[in-house]
Amino acid sequence: MKKVLLINGSPNEHGCTDVALQEVADTLEKNGVESEILWLGKKPMQDCIACFKCQETGKCVFGDSLLFGAGNKGKGRGIRNKIKSA
């Protein structure tokens, strides 16, 4: 089964962006695709500097971040700046 990560970059967790992402998530579910919405929050995020330490240690060199810390529930997911099409 495929799984899609939907990213809410709005500072308003339950605003219009969330409503739109919920619609996408519902449509995906109707088509047999699991999804998860990740709200990035209001805190500033450090850009990736491609040091690749996260691949060695499982942690970002910038400390507890939303993507690699407690906000990520230990899933070890990251967002890369390079987009590849399927």
Summary of the structure (lengths in Angstrom):
residues: 86
radius of gyration: 14.3
end to end distance: 15.7
largest distance: 39.4
contacts: 163
relative contact order: 0.16
helix: 27%
strand: 14%
